[in-house]
């Protein structure tokens, strides 16, 4: 049995780009059976380096995109390429 895959979205509560990226991700999460962990950049000092880059989408420690969803990059990463 394979372990569930997770994408991490570094976000902020008041960020409209963050909400837009999270909404745009929903079909991909379903299609690839992936979970999304949303982490608040303002609530976790360990995420301070992402300050001006949010939203940032990560797969593990690899940044897939920031500001706007790069669907092609996410699909490539989820497909294992």
Buried (B, 14 or more C-beta within 10 A) or exposed (E): EEEEBEBBBBBBEEBEBBBBBBEEBEEBBEEBEBEBEBBBBBEEEEBEEBEEEBBBBBBEEEBBBBBEBBBEBBBEBBEEE
